[in-house]
Amino acid sequence: DLKRKYILKLLLVSLLLNWRIWYVDNQTVITGGLAWVGVWRVCFNSHILDSTEICKSISLTDSFTPPEIAAAQVLCMVAVGVGVLAILVAGHVVRNAIFGVNNRHVRLTFVMAGSLFWLTAACSLVPVFWNMNSVLANLTIDFPPDFYLPSAPVKQEVAFDSPLRTFFHPPKLLTSPCLQSGSALQISLWCYI
């Protein structure tokens, strides 16, 4: 049942693709004047181009990638690795505690697992808050011409997914991380949007 819960959350997270919503004036290519800017790609609907939904990827090495998106790409990958390591350490220490193996280091290993969970949370939340700050400061992105987007939107706002990640999940971060072995991996997976 727990595996199904995390698989369902993973599917839900993979369907969410935006961190910012851009409103643009020119609606000849971008139908409805809405574009969704994520960490890994930019998407918009169009009835003029080949497909109804056009998505262009944002790479770490692209010259137009703003620092908050580049940092989010790196920190999200770090969060996944540290989250997996935290889960493995927590599983190992729980096994040792239950079976009474090497009792001298159990407390230290619990602290290490908890610290890894906190590091995972920090690596995941820094990009979320930085993105929210960039949107509130109305920072622009100089997209290349093949993206069909202006460098500055008429208006931009934080997408619902980003505050959802930030404000609905801190209770998980504040409770005992060692007892919630799936939460660090789940938090780190939110960055793939």
Secondary structure, DSSP 8 states (H G I E B T S, - for coil): -HHHHHHHHHHHHHH---SEEEE-S-TTTSGGGEEEE-SSEEEEE-SSSSSSEEEEE--TT-TT--HHHHHHHHHHHHHHHHHHHHHHHHHHHHHHHHHT-SGGGHHHHHHHHHHHHHHHHHHHHHHHHHHHHHHHTT------GGGT--SS-SEEEE-THHHHHHHSSHHHHHS-GGG-TTHHHHHHHGGG-
